[in-house]
Amino acid sequence: MIERQKVIQRHFPHYDKPEPLSPLSVGNGRYAFTADITGLQSFPRDYEVPLGHQSEWAWHFKQKPELYNFEDIKLQKLETYGRQVPYPLRPEDKEEAYHWLRQNPHRLNLGQIGFRLLKENNEVVVLADLIDSDQVLNLWEGVLYSRFSIEGQPVSVITVCHPITNEIGVKVNSSLICSGRLQVFMRFPSPEIPSTRWEEAIFPNYEGIKGHQTIVLSQTEDSVRIQRKLDEDNYEVGWQWSSGDLQQVSTHEWRLVPDKQAKECRFTVSFAAEVPENHCFEAIYKASKEHWEQFWMSGGAIDFSGSTDSRAAELERRVVLSQFLTAVHCAGSMPPQETGYMYNSWFGKFHLEMHWWHGVHFALWGREELLVKSLDWYLTLLPYAKQLAEEQGYKGARWPKQIGIDRKQSPSPIAPLLIWQQPHPIALAEYYYRANPNREVLVRWKDIIKETADFMVSYVVWEDDKQAYVLGPPLIPSQECHDPNMSKNPPYELEYWKFGLELAANWMERLGEEGNPKWLDVSSRLSMPPHNDGVYLAHENCSNTFEQFNHDHPSMVAALGLLPGHLIDSEMMRHTLKRVQTDWQWETAWGWDFPMCAMTAARLGEGDLAINFLLMDTTKNTYLPNGHNYQTPSLSCYLPGNGGLLTALSMMIRGWEGTEDQSLPGFPRNGKWKIQWEGLHPMI
């Protein structure tokens, strides 16, 4: 049996100085708070990434919902085998409507909570004035412990998140309280978005005072209830403290001066769409410790300590931190954004093609209850997906790519034309069912399975010359750098269509019901994946020169890796994968590409190659001290990389159908990898 607590303790993030690129978070899957070296958000301007504070329910429409709709940008129609199919692509004019639809709704930063610290001469402390910093994120408890000193006066801070509510608890001990030199502030940002590019709009704007109101609804000597109004949206904040005096210092900022008679201050801050409920600090602290111990003691676990490969410790660190981060940022009741609750990427919207990467590992690691919440969300999206398919002349349900809480797709020159998210609900439901094989599960998602598969067979086109069904054009494959009007039969999408349709037929058979007979007809007569010179191509109409398209995602390899590869020749895929390894422009890749390639290597019996992909030394495969997968300066966290890592490791250790009895089927056979594991499930 694995000594789980020892494994987790080996990888507590421990800082003795500020880490401006790698702040630490506490959260619960639906809400998270990210702190600097003080345990709060005291010095946000000194950090290279936003100190985010978000919840899954907190969104905003600029001015009002439905300010613009697709009629304002005029849907563009693309030739599709003799008919015109409308898509919300980028128009040549109508820029204001286009950008509003891309930006709205957007996630809100709920507010900044930090320390205002004073020197003995009454000057405000800056980050450089902090000495003796010592910060530890206790993963086993889900608690952030921070220590630092100001002019020889120590400060001790405990920061914790309630495991259910949108609430943090904080306890501060310091003699600075007695001299009035430690104060706590809370301020609220403007909802205005300063740029049409999300990369230039990731930092909250705390200077703007227009477009929002901050109103005190009620106040006592130890609490305040505040309402935030942002155009037609609003939420409430409850702040409760042990003792002290609350002062309003500006339109959108309050300051708590703790009672000078005490060296300790405890406070809790709660957020809700309406009427927040505050617990005491002790209750939050106790609940967090119980919650996270239960999390770590359930589900899967891996111990690499018996391995002699020099990379084993780093791989174990990434595994432990990725479990924590995905539980904090990806375990809510709707699919997450790539950056979770850290800050807004793509204006805070979620990308459904990433949902597999965010969620499938929960089922493989025996934590399928964390997947089912966001999987259930497809039931609420189903009417919109059916409407989208109908508007385009298809049957069933077409799942959009980039959407927000309003469940409407965003206009884009790329997003509306992606299709590889379509089989995701079938695959995710299948993985959940295999962890919980009962009729209730089958009935629960029957409509999702049927409508998804009906769209998939409605979308393909029969081509007489090939005597086969084809995908596209128009479409954009998961390697997004291709012309939609030329893209046809990308290998991964072909294999995923076959995989998803066969799973749908099996689902109905388990229920004792008949599925659409066209599902198996299409799956059995799909085109074979295109190739040239012994290498699989990005799609049928792309150049036969591999080097012309050796950037972005090498997604052709996913056809045998993420998927069982029934349409794939294994030796040709082996050749393709090795060409990808040597010739790909890896600086253009993304975090999930490395575990994707590792899974392909594992299925091919190339264990050394699988490990090399997982730990490739390149920028997009960087895992920061806080565990986040770094991509670019504006994308310093990328959770699909974390989820992909957990998926690949589960597969490499536990195997896939046909290898369940083998020991570590995806690892090198060199005697250097001695791994203990528990609670993992095989991939299909």
N, C-alpha and C positions, 0 to 999 in steps of 0.2 A: 504493500500500500504506500502511495506517495505521501510524504509529509508535506502537505500542501502549504501550510503556513510558512515553512522554511523556504519553499520555492518562491513564494510571493515576496517574502521579506528580503530576499537577495536583490530585488529589483525596485525597491522604493526609490523614487527620484529624490536625490539629496543634493541641495545646492548650498554652497558657501559664498555665493555672490549672485547678483542679479543675472538672469538668463533672458535677455531682451527678445530672443527669437523663440523662447521655449517656456512660456508661462504655464502654470499648473491650474487644473480645474477640479471642482467638486460638482457632482450632479447626480441625476437619477434616471436618465433616459428620456425625460420630458422637459428638463430644465437644467441649466448649468451656469455656474459662476466661475469666471477665470480671474486669477489673482496674480499680482506681482510679488516681489520678494517680501513684502510686508504682510501678506496674507489677505490683503484687500486690493483695491484698485487705486492706490495712492499716487502712482507716478506713471500714468498711461503714456505721456509724451516721451518717456525714456524707453519705451518698448517698441520693437520693430513690427509687432503685430498687435491688433486690437485686443484689449482686455474685455472680452465679450461677456454679455449677460443676457441670455435669451431663453425663451420658452417656445414649445411647439405651437401654442395657441396665440402668441402675440404677433399679429400682423397688422399692416396698415395700407390703406388705399389713399393716395394723394388726392385731395379734394373730396372725392366720393367714389364708391364703386360704380362701375359702368360709365365712367366719364367718357371712355372710348370703347369701341368694340371693333370686331373685324370688318364691319361695314365701312369703318373710317379709314381702313388701310387697303381695302379692296383685295380680296383673296386672289392670288395668282393661280391660273389654271395650267397644269402641265399635261402634255400629250401622254396618254396611257393606253396603248393598244386600241386606238380608234375612238377614245373618249377623253374628255377634259376633266381632270380631277383637281379640285381647288385646295390650295395650301396657303397658310398665312406666312408667306415669305417676306423678305424686306422689300418694301415698295421703293420706287424711284423718288417719290415725293412722300408726303404725309409723315414726315420725320417725327413731329411731335406726338402724333397718335401711336406710331410704331414704338417709340421709346417708352411712352407711358405704359403701353401694354406689356412690354418687357420688364419694366420696373415694378409693376403693381399686380397683385399686392406684394409687399416686401416685408421681411421680418423686422421686428423692432428690437433695438437694444433697450432693455427695460430700465436701465439707470446705472449710474456709477456710484459705488460705495467705497470710500477710502479714508485714510487718515490725513488729517492736517496736523503736522508736527512742528513744534517751535523749539528753537534753540534758547539757551539761557538769556541771550540778548534780545529775544523776541523775534528774531529773523525766522522766516519759514524754512524748514528743512528741505533740502533737495536730495535726490537719490544718492549723490556722492557723499553726503554726510553720514550715511548709514555705515556702521562698522559691525564686525563680529556677526555677520549674517549666518543664519543656520536654518534652513527650511527643508522639511521632509513631508512628502505626501505618503501617508500611511495607507497603502492600497488595501490592506486587510480590513481597515476600519472605514475607509473612504473619508479620512479626516486630514486636513492640511495643518501642520504645525510649523509656525514661523517664529524665529527669534532674531533680534537685532538690537543694536545700541545706538543711542544718540548722546554724544558727549559723556560717555561713560554710564549712562542710565539705560539699563536693559528694558526691552519690551518683549513680552511673550504673547503670541496670538494663536488662537485655535479657530479655524474656519471649517464649517461643516454644512452639508446640505441635507435637508430632510429627504428620506427615501421615497416619499409619495408626493408631498406638496411642493409648490414653487417657493421655497423658503430656505434662507441660510441663517445659521446661528453663529455668533462670534463671541468669544471670551477674550478679554485683553487684561493683562496684568502688567503694571508698570508704575514706578514712583512718579513718572511724568504726569500721571493723572492728578496727583496731589497739588502740583504746581500749575495746573491748567494748561500744560504744554502738549497734551495729547487730546485731540478732538476728532470727531468722526463727521464726515460730510456725506451727503447724498445729493446728487444732481441728475438732471434729466436732459437727454439730448433732443435736438430738433429732429423731426422725421424727414426733413428735406434731403434729397439725394443730390449731391453736388456735381455728379457727372453721369453721362449716359453709358460710361464704361464701368462695369462693376469693380474692376481692379483699382480704379481711382476713387472708389466710394466705400471702401471697407471700414474706415475709421469713423466712429460716431461723431456728429457735429454738436459739441457742447456750447458753442458760441452763439448759435442762432436762437433767437427768442420768439420768432414768428412761427405760425402754423401749429402751435400747441399751447395748451394751458395746463397749469399745475395748481390744483385747488385743494385746500384743506377742508375735508368734510367734517372731521371731529378731532379733538385733541384733549388729552388729559396730562397729568404731571409726568406720566411715564409711557405715553403712547401717542401716536398720531395716525390718522387714516387720511390718505391723500388720493385724489382722483386725477388721472391724467387724461386729457382730451386732445385728440389729434385728428383734426377734421371731423369725420363722422365716427371715428373709432375712439374707444376709451378703455382704460383698465384702472385698477386700484392697487394701492400700496399700503401695507400695514407695517408700521415700525414701532417696536416695543423695546424698552430698555430698563435696566435695573435701577438706575438713578441718574439724574442729570437734568440739564436745561437745554431745550431745543430752541434754536434761533433760525429765522428765515433770513438769509443773507443776500438773496437775489430772487428774481422771478421764479427760477427753476432750481434753486439750491437751498438746502437746509443744513444746519450744523448742530451736532450734539456735543455739548460740553459736559463730560461726566462729572459727577459729584466729587469735589476735591477731598471729601472726607474718606474716600475709599481708594485703594490701589487697584481695584478690579472693576471692570465694566463689562456687563453682558448685554447683548442685544440680539434681536431677531428681526429680519425683514422678510415680509411675505408679499407675493404678487399674485393677482388673480384677475380674471375678466371682471369680476365683481365680488365684493365683500371678502377680502383675504382673511385668513384665520392664522393667528400667531400662536405657536407653541413656545414654551420656555426653552432656553438654550440646552438645559440638561436633557429634556425630552428629545430634542433633535439629535444631540450627541449620542444618546443611548440608542435611538432608532437607527442611526447610520451605522453604528458598530454592529448591531444585530443583522442589519440588512446585508452588509458587505461580507460578513463572515459566512452567512448563509449562501451568498452568491459564490464565493470561492470554494465552499465545501460541496456545492452541487455541480453538475455538469462535468465536462472534461477537464483533464489536467495532464500536463507533460513535464517530465523532469529530465533534463539533459545532463545532470551533474556527473553521470558515469561515462560520458563521452570524452575522448581524448583529442578530437578535432579542435583546433584553436578557435574556431568560429562558433562553437556550441554555446558558449556563455552569452554571446551577443544575440544569437538566435533565440535563446530562452528569454532574454530581456525583451526583445521585440514581441514575443508571444504573450508574456505576462502583461505588458503595458497595452498591447492591442486589445486584450480582453477587457481591461478596465475602460479604455477609451471608447470602445464600441458599446459597452454597457451604459456609459454616461451619455453618449451622443447619438446612438443609433437604435435605441430600444424604446422608442415612443410609439404612439398610436398612428403615425403616418410615416412614410419614407422620409429619411433625413436629407438635408443638403450635404454636399461633400465635406464641408467644414463643420458639420454638426452645429452645436450652439456656441462655437468659438467666435465666429463673425460671419457676415454675409458673403457668400460666394454666389455669383450669378443672381444677385439681389435676394438671396435667401431662398430661392425656389429649389425644389428637389427635381432630380433627374431620374426618371423611372428606369432608364437603362442601367443605372447604377444600383438599383435596389437589390439585385442579386448579390452584388459585391458587399453591400452593407449588411445583408441579412442572412444569406444561406449558411454562413458559418455557425449561427446560433443553433440551427438544427443539427449540424454535424458535431457540435460540441455538447449536445445534450441539454441545450438551453432554449429549446424550441418555443417556450412560452414568451421569450423575448422577440421572436419572429412573428408570432401569430397576431400581435397587436397591429403591426403595420400591414400584415397580410389582410387582415379584416378590412382595412381601409379601402381595398379594391371594391368591396361591396358597395360603399358609398359613391365610388367613382363610376360604377358600372353604367348608370343611366347616361352620364356624359360621354363615356366611351362608345356606347351604342349610338348616340346621337352623332358623334363624330364620324363613325363608320358610315352611317346612313347618309350624311351630308356629302360624303365622297363617293357614294354609290356602291358601298360594300355592305355585306351582311355582318352580323355579330358585333363585337366590340373592339374598337381600335384604341389602344392605350397610348395617350400622348407621351411626349418625351419630357419637356420642361414645363412644370406647372407649379402653382402655389396652392394656398388653402382654398381658393375659389374653384379649383379643379378644372380650370380652363387652360388650354395649351398656350404657350407664349409664342409670338411670332419670331422667326429667325430664318436666316438663309440655310440653316442646317437642321435644327431640331425637328421640325415637322416631317422631315423625310427619312429619319432613322426608323428602322423596323426591328432592331434586335431586342427591344424591350417587350415585344409582343408575347413571346412564349414564357416570359419570366413568371407571371402568376401561376401558370401550370407547373413549372419546375419547382417554385417555392412551395406551392401547396403539396406537391408530391413528396418533397423532403419532410414537410411537417407531418404528412400522413404516415410516412415510414417510421417516424418517431412515435406516432400515436395512431396505430392502425385500427380505427373503429368506424362504424357506419356514420356516426354523428359528423365526423370530419368530412366524409364523402358527401353527405347531404349539404353541409355548410357551404362548400365551394363548388357545388355542381354547376350553378349558373355561371360562375366565373370561368370554369373549365370549358363549358359548352360555347359560351359567347366568344371566348378567345379563339378556340379552335375553328369556329365558324368564320370568323374574320380571316384567319390564316388561309383557309381553303378558298375563300372568296377573293383573296388578294393575289394568289398565284394565277398564272396564265398558261394555258396549254399551247405548246408550240409544235405544229405538225412536223416541221423539218427535224426537230430533235426527237419527236415522239416522247416528250417529257414536259413537265411543268417547270416554269421558270419564275424567278423572282426579279422584278424590275426589267428595265427601267420604267419610271424614275424611282430611285431610292438612293440613300447614302448609307454605305456600310459602316460598321463600327470603326473602321479606319476612315475618319471623316474627311480626308483630303481629296475626295473623288467627286467628279462631276455627276450630279444626280441623273442627268439625262443620258449618261453613258454607262452607269453602274448596273451590272447584271450578274446574277448568280454568285454573290460572294460566298466563299466556302463555309464560314462560320454560320451565317444565316441559313444556308441550305441545310446544314446538319441540324441546326436548332429547330427548323421547321419540322424535319422528320422526327426528331426527338419529342417535341411538344405534341405533335398530332398523335403519335403512338401512345404517349402517356394519357392523352385525353381519351382515347379509345379504351385503354385499360381502366381508367377511372369509371367510365360508364359500365364496363363489364363487371366491376366489383359491386356496383349498385344493382346489378341485374337488369339494367336498362340498355336500350339500343342507342348508340351514338349515331352521329351523322356518317353514313357509309362513305362519304367523300373524304373523310379524314384519312382513312387507311389507303384509299385510292391515291390521294395526293402523296402521302408519305412514301408509297411504294414506287411512284413514278416521277420523283423529283429529278432534276438535272444532276449530273455528277459534277462535283466541284472542279472548276477550271484549273489547269496547270500547264506549265511549259518548261521544257528542259529539266524535268524531274523535280520541279518546285511548284507548290501551290501558289496561285496568283491571288491578288486582292479581289479581283472579279474578272469576269469573262472578257470584258472589252478594254481592260487596262493594257498598258504596254507590256510586251513580253520581256522587257528588260527589268529584272528584279530591282536593280539599283535606282530606277526612276521613282519607285514608291517605297523606299526603305526608311520611312519616317512616320511619326505618329504611332498608332497602335499596330503591332504585327498580328492583327486579329485573325488572320487565316489559320494560325496555329491553334486557336481555341476550338476548332472543329474536332480535334482529338486532344482532349485535356480537360477542359470544362465539361465536355460532352464525350460520350463513348466512341464517337467516330465511325458509325456504321457505313458512312459513305466514303471513308477515307482509307487510302493505302498507307499502311504504317511506315513502310520504307521511304516512300515519297515524303511523308511528313517528317521523318527523321532528317532527311536531306534538307527540307525546308527549315526546320528548327535550327540546324547547324549553320545554315546560311544567315538566318536571323541573328544568331549569336555573334557571328563574325562581321556581318555587313550592315547591321541596323544602326541608324543614327540615334543612339540611346539617349542623347540629350533632348530629343524630341518626344521620347516615350512618356508614359504616365505610370503612376505608382502601381496600378493593378496589372500592368504588363509583365512585371517580373514574376509574381506568383502565377500568372496565366501561363507563361513559358515554362515555369517549374512543373506545373501540372501536366503539360504536354510531355516534358522530359520524363516524368514519373511513369506515365502510361507506356512510354516507349522503352522502359527499363534502363533509362539513362540517369541513374541516381546522382552521379557526380555532377552532371549537367544541371540537374534540378537544384542542388544546393548552390551551385555557382550562380544560377539565375536569382535565387532568393536573396543572396548576399552580394550581388554585383555591386562593385564600388563605383557608383555613378550618382550624380546629383539627385535624380528623380527617385532613387532608391535609398535616400538618406532617411534615417529614423532619429529624430532629435532626442535630447535627454528626457523630454516629457513623453516620448513614445510616438509623437505625431510624425507622419510621413511627409517630409518636406518636398515641395515641387518647385516653387518659384517664390520670389519675394512677396508677391501678393497672394500666394497659395502655400502658406507655411504649414498647413495641415491638410491632409487629404485622406479621409477615412476609408475610401475604397481600397487604398493600399493596405491599411490595417486589416480590413475584413478579408481581402484576398490572401494575405499572409496566413491568417488563421485557417482559411479554407484549404490552402495548399498544404499546410503542415498536417492537418487532419487527414487529408487524402494520402500524403506520403507515408504517414504512420499507420493509419487504419486500413488504407487501401480503397478499392472500388469493387464493383460487382465482378466476381471471379477471382479476387485476390484476398478475400476476407480472412483466409486461414494462413496467409503468408505473414512473415515478420518484417515490418518496415519495408514494404514493397517499393516505396519511392526513394529510399535512401541508398547511398553507396554501400557496396559489399566489401568494405576495406577494413572492417573491425574497429573503426574509430568512433562509430556511432552506437552508443549503448543508451537506450532511451526507455524510460518507464512511462507508461501512459494509462489513463483510465477514462472511461466514459465517452469515447469518441465513436462516431458512426461512419460507415463507409459511404463514399460517393456512389452515384449510379454509374 
